[in-house]
Amino acid sequence: MRRTKAKVINLNKLRTGCSPCMNQAKKMEKKISKRNISEINSKEFKIIVSSLFKKD
């Protein structure tokens, strides 16, 4: 039996992300709510980023 080469997928070039990544991106968009990054203060930014690592 021959071995096939493992297909290497470059995740940076995919048009869509995986489901968990897309869910996190949607949550981030809701929290930022169409504001520029410069409009978000540092405390709020820390809360948003730390919420990514909390389990739901």
mmCIF entry with sequence, helices, sheets and N, C-alpha, C, O atoms, coordinates in Angstrom:
data_MODEL
# 
_entry.id   MODEL 
# 
_entity.id                         1 
_entity.type                       polymer 
_entity.pdbx_number_of_molecules   1 
# 
_entity_poly.entity_id                      1 
_entity_poly.type                           'polypeptide(L)' 
_entity_poly.nstd_linkage                   no 
_entity_poly.nstd_monomer                   no 
_entity_poly.pdbx_seq_one_letter_code       MRRTKAKVINLNKLRTGCSPCMNQAKKMEKKISKRNISEINSKEFKIIVSSLFKKD 
_entity_poly.pdbx_seq_one_letter_code_can   MRRTKAKVINLNKLRTGCSPCMNQAKKMEKKISKRNISEINSKEFKIIVSSLFKKD 
_entity_poly.pdbx_strand_id                 A 
# 
loop_
_entity_poly_seq.entity_id 
_entity_poly_seq.num 
_entity_poly_seq.mon_id 
_entity_poly_seq.hetero 
1 1  MET n 
1 2  ARG n 
1 3  ARG n 
1 4  THR n 
1 5  LYS n 
1 6  ALA n 
1 7  LYS n 
1 8  VAL n 
1 9  ILE n 
1 10 ASN n 
1 11 LEU n 
1 12 ASN n 
1 13 LYS n 
1 14 LEU n 
1 15 ARG n 
1 16 THR n 
1 17 GLY n 
1 18 CYS n 
1 19 SER n 
1 20 PRO n 
1 21 CYS n 
1 22 MET n 
1 23 ASN n 
1 24 GLN n 
1 25 ALA n 
1 26 LYS n 
1 27 LYS n 
1 28 MET n 
1 29 GLU n 
1 30 LYS n 
1 31 LYS n 
1 32 ILE n 
1 33 SER n 
1 34 LYS n 
1 35 ARG n 
1 36 ASN n 
1 37 ILE n 
1 38 SER n 
1 39 GLU n 
1 40 ILE n 
1 41 ASN n 
1 42 SER n 
1 43 LYS n 
1 44 GLU n 
1 45 PHE n 
1 46 LYS n 
1 47 ILE n 
1 48 ILE n 
1 49 VAL n 
1 50 SER n 
1 51 SER n 
1 52 LEU n 
1 53 PHE n 
1 54 LYS n 
1 55 LYS n 
1 56 ASP n 
# 
_struct_asym.id          A 
_struct_asym.entity_id   1 
# 
loop_
_struct_conf.conf_type_id 
_struct_conf.id 
_struct_conf.pdbx_PDB_helix_id 
_struct_conf.beg_label_comp_id 
_struct_conf.beg_label_asym_id 
_struct_conf.beg_label_seq_id 
_struct_conf.pdbx_beg_PDB_ins_code 
_struct_conf.end_label_comp_id 
_struct_conf.end_label_asym_id 
_struct_conf.end_label_seq_id 
_struct_conf.pdbx_end_PDB_ins_code 
_struct_conf.beg_auth_comp_id 
_struct_conf.beg_auth_asym_id 
_struct_conf.beg_auth_seq_id 
_struct_conf.end_auth_comp_id 
_struct_conf.end_auth_asym_id 
_struct_conf.end_auth_seq_id 
_struct_conf.pdbx_PDB_helix_class 
_struct_conf.details 
_struct_conf.pdbx_PDB_helix_length 
HELX_P HELX_P1 AA1 LEU A 11 ? LYS A 13 ? LEU A 11 LYS A 13 5 ? 3  
HELX_P HELX_P2 AA2 SER A 19 ? ILE A 32 ? SER A 19 ILE A 32 1 ? 14 
HELX_P HELX_P3 AA3 ILE A 37 ? GLU A 39 ? ILE A 37 GLU A 39 5 ? 3  
HELX_P HELX_P4 AA4 SER A 42 ? SER A 51 ? SER A 42 SER A 51 1 ? 10 
# 
_struct_conf_type.id          HELX_P 
_struct_conf_type.criteria    ? 
_struct_conf_type.reference   ? 
# 
loop_
_atom_site.group_PDB 
_atom_site.id 
_atom_site.type_symbol 
_atom_site.label_atom_id 
_atom_site.label_alt_id 
_atom_site.label_comp_id 
_atom_site.label_asym_id 
_atom_site.label_entity_id 
_atom_site.label_seq_id 
_atom_site.pdbx_PDB_ins_code 
_atom_site.Cartn_x 
_atom_site.Cartn_y 
_atom_site.Cartn_z 
_atom_site.occupancy 
_atom_site.B_iso_or_equiv 
_atom_site.pdbx_formal_charge 
_atom_site.auth_seq_id 
_atom_site.auth_comp_id 
_atom_site.auth_asym_id 
_atom_site.auth_atom_id 
_atom_site.pdbx_PDB_model_num 
ATOM 1   N N  . MET A 1 1  ? 0.852   -1.169 0.000  1.00 0.00 ? 1  MET A N  1 
ATOM 2   C CA . MET A 1 1  ? 0.000   0.000  0.000  1.00 0.00 ? 1  MET A CA 1 
ATOM 3   C C  . MET A 1 1  ? 0.907   1.245  0.000  1.00 0.00 ? 1  MET A C  1 
ATOM 4   O O  . MET A 1 1  ? 1.866   1.323  0.767  1.00 0.00 ? 1  MET A O  1 
ATOM 5   N N  . ARG A 1 2  ? 0.594   2.192  -0.854 1.00 0.00 ? 2  ARG A N  1 
ATOM 6   C CA . ARG A 1 2  ? 1.371   3.418  -0.927 1.00 0.00 ? 2  ARG A CA 1 
ATOM 7   C C  . ARG A 1 2  ? 0.853   4.458  0.059  1.00 0.00 ? 2  ARG A C  1 
ATOM 8   O O  . ARG A 1 2  ? -0.335  4.532  0.373  1.00 0.00 ? 2  ARG A O  1 
ATOM 9   N N  . ARG A 1 3  ? 1.784   5.237  0.518  1.00 0.00 ? 3  ARG A N  1 
ATOM 10  C CA . ARG A 1 3  ? 1.393   6.340  1.380  1.00 0.00 ? 3  ARG A CA 1 
ATOM 11  C C  . ARG A 1 3  ? 1.191   7.583  0.527  1.00 0.00 ? 3  ARG A C  1 
ATOM 12  O O  . ARG A 1 3  ? 1.943   7.843  -0.413 1.00 0.00 ? 3  ARG A O  1 
ATOM 13  N N  . THR A 1 4  ? 0.187   8.324  0.864  1.00 0.00 ? 4  THR A N  1 
ATOM 14  C CA . THR A 1 4  ? -0.040  9.574  0.148  1.00 0.00 ? 4  THR A CA 1 
ATOM 15  C C  . THR A 1 4  ? 0.564   10.713 0.964  1.00 0.00 ? 4  THR A C  1 
ATOM 16  O O  . THR A 1 4  ? 0.653   10.640 2.190  1.00 0.00 ? 4  THR A O  1 
ATOM 17  N N  . LYS A 1 5  ? 0.971   11.754 0.267  1.00 0.00 ? 5  LYS A N  1 
ATOM 18  C CA . LYS A 1 5  ? 1.522   12.896 0.966  1.00 0.00 ? 5  LYS A CA 1 
ATOM 19  C C  . LYS A 1 5  ? 0.405   13.641 1.687  1.00 0.00 ? 5  LYS A C  1 
ATOM 20  O O  . LYS A 1 5  ? -0.703  13.790 1.171  1.00 0.00 ? 5  LYS A O  1 
ATOM 21  N N  . ALA A 1 6  ? 0.721   14.099 2.877  1.00 0.00 ? 6  ALA A N  1 
ATOM 22  C CA . ALA A 1 6  ? -0.254  14.877 3.637  1.00 0.00 ? 6  ALA A CA 1 
ATOM 23  C C  . ALA A 1 6  ? -0.442  16.233 2.962  1.00 0.00 ? 6  ALA A C  1 
ATOM 24  O O  . ALA A 1 6  ? 0.524   16.898 2.589  1.00 0.00 ? 6  ALA A O  1 
ATOM 25  N N  . LYS A 1 7  ? -1.663  16.614 2.820  1.00 0.00 ? 7  LYS A N  1 
ATOM 26  C CA . LYS A 1 7  ? -1.967  17.880 2.170  1.00 0.00 ? 7  LYS A CA 1 
ATOM 27  C C  . LYS A 1 7  ? -1.762  19.014 3.185  1.00 0.00 ? 7  LYS A C  1 
ATOM 28  O O  . LYS A 1 7  ? -2.321  18.988 4.282  1.00 0.00 ? 7  LYS A O  1 
ATOM 29  N N  . VAL A 1 8  ? -0.968  19.986 2.809  1.00 0.00 ? 8  VAL A N  1 
ATOM 30  C CA . VAL A 1 8  ? -0.690  21.123 3.680  1.00 0.00 ? 8  VAL A CA 1 
ATOM 31  C C  . VAL A 1 8  ? -1.670  22.236 3.330  1.00 0.00 ? 8  VAL A C  1 
ATOM 32  O O  . VAL A 1 8  ? -1.748  22.675 2.182  1.00 0.00 ? 8  VAL A O  1 
ATOM 33  N N  . ILE A 1 9  ? -2.410  22.681 4.328  1.00 0.00 ? 9  ILE A N  1 
ATOM 34  C CA . ILE A 1 9  ? -3.406  23.729 4.128  1.00 0.00 ? 9  ILE A CA 1 
ATOM 35  C C  . ILE A 1 9  ? -2.907  24.991 4.811  1.00 0.00 ? 9  ILE A C  1 
ATOM 36  O O  . ILE A 1 9  ? -2.612  24.984 6.006  1.00 0.00 ? 9  ILE A O  1 
ATOM 37  N N  . ASN A 1 10 ? -2.813  26.060 4.059  1.00 0.00 ? 10 ASN A N  1 
ATOM 38  C CA . ASN A 1 10 ? -2.417  27.343 4.612  1.00 0.00 ? 10 ASN A CA 1 
ATOM 39  C C  . ASN A 1 10 ? -3.677  28.046 5.103  1.00 0.00 ? 10 ASN A C  1 
ATOM 40  O O  . ASN A 1 10 ? -4.490  28.504 4.300  1.00 0.00 ? 10 ASN A O  1 
ATOM 41  N N  . LEU A 1 11 ? -3.841  28.134 6.434  1.00 0.00 ? 11 LEU A N  1 
ATOM 42  C CA . LEU A 1 11 ? -5.051  28.708 7.005  1.00 0.00 ? 11 LEU A CA 1 
ATOM 43  C C  . LEU A 1 11 ? -5.169  30.199 6.744  1.00 0.00 ? 11 LEU A C  1 
ATOM 44  O O  . LEU A 1 11 ? -6.266  30.753 6.817  1.00 0.00 ? 11 LEU A O  1 
ATOM 45  N N  . ASN A 1 12 ? -4.054  30.860 6.440  1.00 0.00 ? 12 ASN A N  1 
ATOM 46  C CA . ASN A 1 12 ? -4.094  32.298 6.183  1.00 0.00 ? 12 ASN A CA 1 
ATOM 47  C C  . ASN A 1 12 ? -4.706  32.625 4.828  1.00 0.00 ? 12 ASN A C  1 
ATOM 48  O O  . ASN A 1 12 ? -5.093  33.770 4.595  1.00 0.00 ? 12 ASN A O  1 
ATOM 49  N N  . LYS A 1 13 ? -4.803  31.658 3.937  1.00 0.00 ? 13 LYS A N  1 
ATOM 50  C CA . LYS A 1 13 ? -5.312  31.920 2.598  1.00 0.00 ? 13 LYS A CA 1 
ATOM 51  C C  . LYS A 1 13 ? -6.742  31.429 2.389  1.00 0.00 ? 13 LYS A C  1 
ATOM 52  O O  . LYS A 1 13 ? -7.278  31.549 1.288  1.00 0.00 ? 13 LYS A O  1 
ATOM 53  N N  . LEU A 1 14 ? -7.362  30.881 3.422  1.00 0.00 ? 14 LEU A N  1 
ATOM 54  C CA . LEU A 1 14 ? -8.729  30.405 3.297  1.00 0.00 ? 14 LEU A CA 1 
ATOM 55  C C  . LEU A 1 14 ? -9.700  31.582 3.245  1.00 0.00 ? 14 LEU A C  1 
ATOM 56  O O  . LEU A 1 14 ? -9.488  32.600 3.903  1.00 0.00 ? 14 LEU A O  1 
ATOM 57  N N  . ARG A 1 15 ? -10.742 31.438 2.474  1.00 0.00 ? 15 ARG A N  1 
ATOM 58  C CA . ARG A 1 15 ? -11.749 32.497 2.371  1.00 0.00 ? 15 ARG A CA 1 
ATOM 59  C C  . ARG A 1 15 ? -12.632 32.536 3.606  1.00 0.00 ? 15 ARG A C  1 
ATOM 60  O O  . ARG A 1 15 ? -13.047 33.612 4.036  1.00 0.00 ? 15 ARG A O  1 
ATOM 61  N N  . THR A 1 16 ? -12.919 31.396 4.173  1.00 0.00 ? 16 THR A N  1 
ATOM 62  C CA . THR A 1 16 ? -13.723 31.328 5.382  1.00 0.00 ? 16 THR A CA 1 
ATOM 63  C C  . THR A 1 16 ? -12.904 30.651 6.472  1.00 0.00 ? 16 THR A C  1 
ATOM 64  O O  . THR A 1 16 ? -12.008 29.856 6.186  1.00 0.00 ? 16 THR A O  1 
ATOM 65  N N  . GLY A 1 17 ? -13.215 30.968 7.704  1.00 0.00 ? 17 GLY A N  1 
ATOM 66  C CA . GLY A 1 17 ? -12.508 30.375 8.825  1.00 0.00 ? 17 GLY A CA 1 
ATOM 67  C C  . GLY A 1 17 ? -13.243 29.164 9.348  1.00 0.00 ? 17 GLY A C  1 
ATOM 68  O O  . GLY A 1 17 ? -14.307 28.794 8.853  1.00 0.00 ? 17 GLY A O  1 
ATOM 69  N N  . CYS A 1 18 ? -12.659 28.560 10.348 1.00 0.00 ? 18 CYS A N  1 
ATOM 70  C CA . CYS A 1 18 ? -13.330 27.428 10.986 1.00 0.00 ? 18 CYS A CA 1 
ATOM 71  C C  . CYS A 1 18 ? -14.474 27.967 11.845 1.00 0.00 ? 18 CYS A C  1 
ATOM 72  O O  . CYS A 1 18 ? -14.523 29.159 12.150 1.00 0.00 ? 18 CYS A O  1 
ATOM 73  N N  . SER A 1 19 ? -15.361 27.108 12.218 1.00 0.00 ? 19 SER A N  1 
ATOM 74  C CA . SER A 1 19 ? -16.558 27.523 12.949 1.00 0.00 ? 19 SER A CA 1 
ATOM 75  C C  . SER A 1 19 ? -16.236 28.222 14.273 1.00 0.00 ? 19 SER A C  1 
ATOM 76  O O  . SER A 1 19 ? -16.814 29.275 14.539 1.00 0.00 ? 19 SER A O  1 
ATOM 77  N N  . PRO A 1 20 ? -15.339 27.687 15.120 1.00 0.00 ? 20 PRO A N  1 
ATOM 78  C CA . PRO A 1 20 ? -15.028 28.387 16.367 1.00 0.00 ? 20 PRO A CA 1 
ATOM 79  C C  . PRO A 1 20 ? -14.435 29.776 16.131 1.00 0.00 ? 20 PRO A C  1 
ATOM 80  O O  . PRO A 1 20 ? -14.739 30.718 16.863 1.00 0.00 ? 20 PRO A O  1 
ATOM 81  N N  . CYS A 1 21 ? -13.594 29.898 15.114 1.00 0.00 ? 21 CYS A N  1 
ATOM 82  C CA . CYS A 1 21 ? -12.989 31.208 14.815 1.00 0.00 ? 21 CYS A CA 1 
ATOM 83  C C  . CYS A 1 21 ? -14.041 32.196 14.344 1.00 0.00 ? 21 CYS A C  1 
ATOM 84  O O  . CYS A 1 21 ? -14.019 33.364 14.733 1.00 0.00 ? 21 CYS A O  1 
ATOM 85  N N  . MET A 1 22 ? -14.943 31.744 13.527 1.00 0.00 ? 22 MET A N  1 
ATOM 86  C CA . MET A 1 22 ? -15.993 32.626 13.019 1.00 0.00 ? 22 MET A CA 1 
ATOM 87  C C  . MET A 1 22 ? -16.914 33.079 14.157 1.00 0.00 ? 22 MET A C  1 
ATOM 88  O O  . MET A 1 22 ? -17.354 34.229 14.181 1.00 0.00 ? 22 MET A O  1 
ATOM 89  N N  . ASN A 1 23 ? -17.202 32.179 15.096 1.00 0.00 ? 23 ASN A N  1 
ATOM 90  C CA . ASN A 1 23 ? -18.042 32.543 16.236 1.00 0.00 ? 23 ASN A CA 1 
ATOM 91  C C  . ASN A 1 23 ? -17.367 33.612 17.086 1.00 0.00 ? 23 ASN A C  1 
ATOM 92  O O  . ASN A 1 23 ? -18.013 34.566 17.518 1.00 0.00 ? 23 ASN A O  1 
ATOM 93  N N  . GLN A 1 24 ? -16.063 33.452 17.326 1.00 0.00 ? 24 GLN A N  1 
ATOM 94  C CA . GLN A 1 24 ? -15.328 34.442 18.119 1.00 0.00 ? 24 GLN A CA 1 
ATOM 95  C C  . GLN A 1 24 ? -15.280 35.784 17.396 1.00 0.00 ? 24 GLN A C  1 
ATOM 96  O O  . GLN A 1 24 ? -15.385 36.834 18.030 1.00 0.00 ? 24 GLN A O  1 
ATOM 97  N N  . ALA A 1 25 ? -15.126 35.754 16.089 1.00 0.00 ? 25 ALA A N  1 
ATOM 98  C CA . ALA A 1 25 ? -15.092 37.002 15.321 1.00 0.00 ? 25 ALA A CA 1 
ATOM 99  C C  . ALA A 1 25 ? -16.432 37.727 15.407 1.00 0.00 ? 25 ALA A C  1 
ATOM 100 O O  . ALA A 1 25 ? -16.465 38.954 15.502 1.00 0.00 ? 25 ALA A O  1 
ATOM 101 N N  . LYS A 1 26 ? -17.530 36.985 15.376 1.00 0.00 ? 26 LYS A N  1 
ATOM 102 C CA . LYS A 1 26 ? -18.858 37.595 15.498 1.00 0.00 ? 26 LYS A CA 1 
ATOM 103 C C  . LYS A 1 26 ? -19.049 38.219 16.874 1.00 0.00 ? 26 LYS A C  1 
ATOM 104 O O  . LYS A 1 26 ? -19.630 39.298 16.995 1.00 0.00 ? 26 LYS A O  1 
ATOM 105 N N  . LYS A 1 27 ? -18.557 37.538 17.918 1.00 0.00 ? 27 LYS A N  1 
ATOM 106 C CA . LYS A 1 27 ? -18.661 38.090 19.267 1.00 0.00 ? 27 LYS A CA 1 
ATOM 107 C C  . LYS A 1 27 ? -17.868 39.381 19.388 1.00 0.00 ? 27 LYS A C  1 
ATOM 108 O O  . LYS A 1 27 ? -18.325 40.339 20.012 1.00 0.00 ? 27 LYS A O  1 
ATOM 109 N N  . MET A 1 28 ? -16.678 39.408 18.789 1.00 0.00 ? 28 MET A N  1 
ATOM 110 C CA . MET A 1 28 ? -15.842 40.602 18.827 1.00 0.00 ? 28 MET A CA 1 
ATOM 111 C C  . MET A 1 28 ? -16.536 41.764 18.111 1.00 0.00 ? 28 MET A C  1 
ATOM 112 O O  . MET A 1 28 ? -16.513 42.894 18.599 1.00 0.00 ? 28 MET A O  1 
ATOM 113 N N  . GLU A 1 29 ? -17.140 41.496 16.979 1.00 0.00 ? 29 GLU A N  1 
ATOM 114 C CA . GLU A 1 29 ? -17.841 42.543 16.224 1.00 0.00 ? 29 GLU A CA 1 
ATOM 115 C C  . GLU A 1 29 ? -18.991 43.132 17.033 1.00 0.00 ? 29 GLU A C  1 
ATOM 116 O O  . GLU A 1 29 ? -19.232 44.338 16.989 1.00 0.00 ? 29 GLU A O  1 
ATOM 117 N N  . LYS A 1 30 ? -19.704 42.278 17.775 1.00 0.00 ? 30 LYS A N  1 
ATOM 118 C CA . LYS A 1 30 ? -20.804 42.768 18.601 1.00 0.00 ? 30 LYS A CA 1 
ATOM 119 C C  . LYS A 1 30 ? -20.286 43.670 19.710 1.00 0.00 ? 30 LYS A C  1 
ATOM 120 O O  . LYS A 1 30 ? -20.891 44.701 20.004 1.00 0.00 ? 30 LYS A O  1 
ATOM 121 N N  . LYS A 1 31 ? -19.169 43.290 20.329 1.00 0.00 ? 31 LYS A N  1 
ATOM 122 C CA . LYS A 1 31 ? -18.630 44.075 21.437 1.00 0.00 ? 31 LYS A CA 1 
ATOM 123 C C  . LYS A 1 31 ? -18.031 45.386 20.959 1.00 0.00 ? 31 LYS A C  1 
ATOM 124 O O  . LYS A 1 31 ? -18.123 46.398 21.654 1.00 0.00 ? 31 LYS A O  1 
ATOM 125 N N  . ILE A 1 32 ? -17.428 45.383 19.797 1.00 0.00 ? 32 ILE A N  1 
ATOM 126 C CA . ILE A 1 32 ? -16.826 46.602 19.266 1.00 0.00 ? 32 ILE A CA 1 
ATOM 127 C C  . ILE A 1 32 ? -17.900 47.500 18.668 1.00 0.00 ? 32 ILE A C  1 
ATOM 128 O O  . ILE A 1 32 ? -17.786 48.725 18.728 1.00 0.00 ? 32 ILE A O  1 
ATOM 129 N N  . SER A 1 33 ? -18.918 46.921 18.106 1.00 0.00 ? 33 SER A N  1 
ATOM 130 C CA . SER A 1 33 ? -20.080 47.600 17.518 1.00 0.00 ? 33 SER A CA 1 
ATOM 131 C C  . SER A 1 33 ? -19.701 48.751 16.586 1.00 0.00 ? 33 SER A C  1 
ATOM 132 O O  . SER A 1 33 ? -20.090 49.901 16.795 1.00 0.00 ? 33 SER A O  1 
ATOM 133 N N  . LYS A 1 34 ? -18.943 48.411 15.568 1.00 0.00 ? 34 LYS A N  1 
ATOM 134 C CA . LYS A 1 34 ? -18.587 49.316 14.466 1.00 0.00 ? 34 LYS A CA 1 
ATOM 135 C C  . LYS A 1 34 ? -17.839 50.570 14.904 1.00 0.00 ? 34 LYS A C  1 
ATOM 136 O O  . LYS A 1 34 ? -17.965 51.620 14.273 1.00 0.00 ? 34 LYS A O  1 
ATOM 137 N N  . ARG A 1 35 ? -17.064 50.467 15.978 1.00 0.00 ? 35 ARG A N  1 
ATOM 138 C CA . ARG A 1 35 ? -16.224 51.592 16.409 1.00 0.00 ? 35 ARG A CA 1 
ATOM 139 C C  . ARG A 1 35 ? -14.805 51.358 15.931 1.00 0.00 ? 35 ARG A C  1 
ATOM 140 O O  . ARG A 1 35 ? -14.403 50.219 15.694 1.00 0.00 ? 35 ARG A O  1 
ATOM 141 N N  . ASN A 1 36 ? -14.056 52.421 15.790 1.00 0.00 ? 36 ASN A N  1 
ATOM 142 C CA . ASN A 1 36 ? -12.637 52.286 15.486 1.00 0.00 ? 36 ASN A CA 1 
ATOM 143 C C  . ASN A 1 36 ? -11.910 51.801 16.734 1.00 0.00 ? 36 ASN A C  1 
ATOM 144 O O  . ASN A 1 36 ? -12.354 52.044 17.856 1.00 0.00 ? 36 ASN A O  1 
ATOM 145 N N  . ILE A 1 37 ? -10.809 51.126 16.533 1.00 0.00 ? 37 ILE A N  1 
ATOM 146 C CA . ILE A 1 37 ? -10.025 50.634 17.660 1.00 0.00 ? 37 ILE A CA 1 
ATOM 147 C C  . ILE A 1 37 ? -9.556  51.802 18.528 1.00 0.00 ? 37 ILE A C  1 
ATOM 148 O O  . ILE A 1 37 ? -9.455  51.663 19.747 1.00 0.00 ? 37 ILE A O  1 
ATOM 149 N N  . SER A 1 38 ? -9.273  52.934 17.921 1.00 0.00 ? 38 SER A N  1 
ATOM 150 C CA . SER A 1 38 ? -8.799  54.096 18.676 1.00 0.00 ? 38 SER A CA 1 
ATOM 151 C C  . SER A 1 38 ? -9.881  54.668 19.602 1.00 0.00 ? 38 SER A C  1 
ATOM 152 O O  . SER A 1 38 ? -9.558  55.390 20.545 1.00 0.00 ? 38 SER A O  1 
ATOM 153 N N  . GLU A 1 39 ? -11.141 54.361 19.354 1.00 0.00 ? 39 GLU A N  1 
ATOM 154 C CA . GLU A 1 39 ? -12.235 54.860 20.176 1.00 0.00 ? 39 GLU A CA 1 
ATOM 155 C C  . GLU A 1 39 ? -12.476 54.015 21.421 1.00 0.00 ? 39 GLU A C  1 
ATOM 156 O O  . GLU A 1 39 ? -13.200 54.436 22.322 1.00 0.00 ? 39 GLU A O  1 
ATOM 157 N N  . ILE A 1 40 ? -11.883 52.840 21.480 1.00 0.00 ? 40 ILE A N  1 
ATOM 158 C CA . ILE A 1 40 ? -12.079 51.936 22.609 1.00 0.00 ? 40 ILE A CA 1 
ATOM 159 C C  . ILE A 1 40 ? -10.998 52.227 23.646 1.00 0.00 ? 40 ILE A C  1 
ATOM 160 O O  . ILE A 1 40 ? -9.812  52.253 23.317 1.00 0.00 ? 40 ILE A O  1 
ATOM 161 N N  . ASN A 1 41 ? -11.407 52.448 24.905 1.00 0.00 ? 41 ASN A N  1 
ATOM 162 C CA . ASN A 1 41 ? -10.404 52.721 25.925 1.00 0.00 ? 41 ASN A CA 1 
ATOM 163 C C  . ASN A 1 41 ? -9.693  51.434 26.339 1.00 0.00 ? 41 ASN A C  1 
ATOM 164 O O  . ASN A 1 41 ? -10.156 50.338 26.023 1.00 0.00 ? 41 ASN A O  1 
ATOM 165 N N  . SER A 1 42 ? -8.588  51.562 27.032 1.00 0.00 ? 42 SER A N  1 
ATOM 166 C CA . SER A 1 42 ? -7.733  50.408 27.320 1.00 0.00 ? 42 SER A CA 1 
ATOM 167 C C  . SER A 1 42 ? -8.408  49.390 28.232 1.00 0.00 ? 42 SER A C  1 
ATOM 168 O O  . SER A 1 42 ? -8.216  48.187 28.056 1.00 0.00 ? 42 SER A O  1 
ATOM 169 N N  . LYS A 1 43 ? -9.200  49.853 29.210 1.00 0.00 ? 43 LYS A N  1 
ATOM 170 C CA . LYS A 1 43 ? -9.877  48.909 30.107 1.00 0.00 ? 43 LYS A CA 1 
ATOM 171 C C  . LYS A 1 43 ? -10.886 48.060 29.341 1.00 0.00 ? 43 LYS A C  1 
ATOM 172 O O  . LYS A 1 43 ? -10.966 46.845 29.526 1.00 0.00 ? 43 LYS A O  1 
ATOM 173 N N  . GLU A 1 44 ? -11.655 48.722 28.477 1.00 0.00 ? 44 GLU A N  1 
ATOM 174 C CA . GLU A 1 44 ? -12.653 47.991 27.695 1.00 0.00 ? 44 GLU A CA 1 
ATOM 175 C C  . GLU A 1 44 ? -11.975 47.016 26.731 1.00 0.00 ? 44 GLU A C  1 
ATOM 176 O O  . GLU A 1 44 ? -12.462 45.905 26.521 1.00 0.00 ? 44 GLU A O  1 
ATOM 177 N N  . PHE A 1 45 ? -10.871 47.430 26.158 1.00 0.00 ? 45 PHE A N  1 
ATOM 178 C CA . PHE A 1 45 ? -10.133 46.567 25.237 1.00 0.00 ? 45 PHE A CA 1 
ATOM 179 C C  . PHE A 1 45 ? -9.633  45.314 25.953 1.00 0.00 ? 45 PHE A C  1 
ATOM 180 O O  . PHE A 1 45 ? -9.701  44.214 25.405 1.00 0.00 ? 45 PHE A O  1 
ATOM 181 N N  . LYS A 1 46 ? -9.131  45.482 27.179 1.00 0.00 ? 46 LYS A N  1 
ATOM 182 C CA . LYS A 1 46 ? -8.655  44.337 27.963 1.00 0.00 ? 46 LYS A CA 1 
ATOM 183 C C  . LYS A 1 46 ? -9.790  43.375 28.275 1.00 0.00 ? 46 LYS A C  1 
ATOM 184 O O  . LYS A 1 46 ? -9.601  42.159 28.249 1.00 0.00 ? 46 LYS A O  1 
ATOM 185 N N  . ILE A 1 47 ? -10.964 43.913 28.570 1.00 0.00 ? 47 ILE A N  1 
ATOM 186 C CA . ILE A 1 47 ? -12.126 43.068 28.861 1.00 0.00 ? 47 ILE A CA 1 
ATOM 187 C C  . ILE A 1 47 ? -12.535 42.274 27.628 1.00 0.00 ? 47 ILE A C  1 
ATOM 188 O O  . ILE A 1 47 ? -12.834 41.084 27.721 1.00 0.00 ? 47 ILE A O  1 
ATOM 189 N N  . ILE A 1 48 ? -12.549 42.930 26.484 1.00 0.00 ? 48 ILE A N  1 
ATOM 190 C CA . ILE A 1 48 ? -12.935 42.252 25.238 1.00 0.00 ? 48 ILE A CA 1 
ATOM 191 C C  . ILE A 1 48 ? -11.954 41.135 24.906 1.00 0.00 ? 48 ILE A C  1 
ATOM 192 O O  . ILE A 1 48 ? -12.364 40.028 24.557 1.00 0.00 ? 48 ILE A O  1 
ATOM 193 N N  . VAL A 1 49 ? -10.683 41.419 25.014 1.00 0.00 ? 49 VAL A N  1 
ATOM 194 C CA . VAL A 1 49 ? -9.664  40.407 24.669 1.00 0.00 ? 49 VAL A CA 1 
ATOM 195 C C  . VAL A 1 49 ? -9.690  39.261 25.680 1.00 0.00 ? 49 VAL A C  1 
ATOM 196 O O  . VAL A 1 49 ? -9.572  38.100 25.286 1.00 0.00 ? 49 VAL A O  1 
ATOM 197 N N  . SER A 1 50 ? -9.841  39.555 26.957 1.00 0.00 ? 50 SER A N  1 
ATOM 198 C CA . SER A 1 50 ? -9.859  38.489 27.949 1.00 0.00 ? 50 SER A CA 1 
ATOM 199 C C  . SER A 1 50 ? -11.096 37.609 27.805 1.00 0.00 ? 50 SER A C  1 
ATOM 200 O O  . SER A 1 50 ? -11.062 36.434 28.170 1.00 0.00 ? 50 SER A O  1 
ATOM 201 N N  . SER A 1 51 ? -12.197 38.166 27.273 1.00 0.00 ? 51 SER A N  1 
ATOM 202 C CA . SER A 1 51 ? -13.415 37.367 27.086 1.00 0.00 ? 51 SER A CA 1 
ATOM 203 C C  . SER A 1 51 ? -13.226 36.295 26.019 1.00 0.00 ? 51 SER A C  1 
ATOM 204 O O  . SER A 1 51 ? -13.980 35.322 25.989 1.00 0.00 ? 51 SER A O  1 
ATOM 205 N N  . LEU A 1 52 ? -12.245 36.453 25.151 1.00 0.00 ? 52 LEU A N  1 
ATOM 206 C CA . LEU A 1 52 ? -11.994 35.431 24.148 1.00 0.00 ? 52 LEU A CA 1 
ATOM 207 C C  . LEU A 1 52 ? -11.518 34.134 24.765 1.00 0.00 ? 52 LEU A C  1 
ATOM 208 O O  . LEU A 1 52 ? -11.751 33.058 24.215 1.00 0.00 ? 52 LEU A O  1 
ATOM 209 N N  . PHE A 1 53 ? -10.854 34.228 25.902 1.00 0.00 ? 53 PHE A N  1 
ATOM 210 C CA . PHE A 1 53 ? -10.242 33.049 26.517 1.00 0.00 ? 53 PHE A CA 1 
ATOM 211 C C  . PHE A 1 53 ? -11.097 32.427 27.590 1.00 0.00 ? 53 PHE A C  1 
ATOM 212 O O  . PHE A 1 53 ? -10.711 31.415 28.175 1.00 0.00 ? 53 PHE A O  1 
ATOM 213 N N  . LYS A 1 54 ? -12.256 33.008 27.865 1.00 0.00 ? 54 LYS A N  1 
ATOM 214 C CA . LYS A 1 54 ? -13.184 32.428 28.842 1.00 0.00 ? 54 LYS A CA 1 
ATOM 215 C C  . LYS A 1 54 ? -14.050 31.392 28.150 1.00 0.00 ? 54 LYS A C  1 
ATOM 216 O O  . LYS A 1 54 ? -14.442 31.556 26.995 1.00 0.00 ? 54 LYS A O  1 
ATOM 217 N N  . LYS A 1 55 ? -14.337 30.339 28.867 1.00 0.00 ? 55 LYS A N  1 
ATOM 218 C CA . LYS A 1 55 ? -15.245 29.326 28.326 1.00 0.00 ? 55 LYS A CA 1 
ATOM 219 C C  . LYS A 1 55 ? -16.680 29.746 28.583 1.00 0.00 ? 55 LYS A C  1 
ATOM 220 O O  . LYS A 1 55 ? -17.008 30.265 29.650 1.00 0.00 ? 55 LYS A O  1 
ATOM 221 N N  . ASP A 1 56 ? -17.535 29.515 27.587 1.00 0.00 ? 56 ASP A N  1 
ATOM 222 C CA . ASP A 1 56 ? -18.958 29.901 27.714 1.00 0.00 ? 56 ASP A CA 1 
ATOM 223 C C  . ASP A 1 56 ? -19.710 28.934 28.554 1.00 0.00 ? 56 ASP A C  1 
ATOM 224 O O  . ASP A 1 56 ? -20.911 29.103 28.765 1.00 0.00 ? 56 ASP A O  1 
# 
